[in-house]
């Protein structure tokens, strides 16, 4: 959907090569990681989704929201976040 321009400036204002700066990210590319590390990262991210859903469900339960509304909203939110996570090309 979004493609980077084929033409890159040779240097950035800081004087570094634009191509090397483009590769400097917090996480290495999927090909540059071990499969165990990739599986671990997805597990941690999935655990974070479960934690967020648990906290949201507890907050809604404390406000005396109907159980079916809690279940529906938490399950839809979890499925949506998991779909975004698992379709990510970085993890």
Rosetta blueprint (number, residue, H / E / L):
1 X L
2 X L
3 X L
4 X L
5 X L
6 X L
7 X L
8 X L
9 X L
10 X L
11 X E
12 X L
13 X L
14 X L
15 X L
16 X L
17 X E
18 X H
19 X H
20 X H
21 X H
22 X H
23 X H
24 X L
25 X L
26 X L
27 X L
28 X L
29 X L
30 X H
31 X H
32 X H
33 X L
34 X L
35 X H
36 X H
37 X H
38 X H
39 X H
40 X H
41 X H
42 X H
43 X H
44 X H
45 X H
46 X H
47 X H
48 X H
49 X H
50 X H
51 X H
52 X H
53 X H
54 X H
55 X H
56 X H
57 X H
58 X H
59 X H
60 X H
61 X H
62 X H
63 X L
64 X L
65 X L
66 X L
67 X H
68 X H
69 X H
70 X H
71 X H
72 X H
73 X H
74 X H
75 X H
76 X H
77 X H
78 X H
79 X H
80 X H
81 X H
82 X H
83 X H
84 X H
85 X H
86 X H
87 X L
88 X L
89 X L
90 X L
91 X L
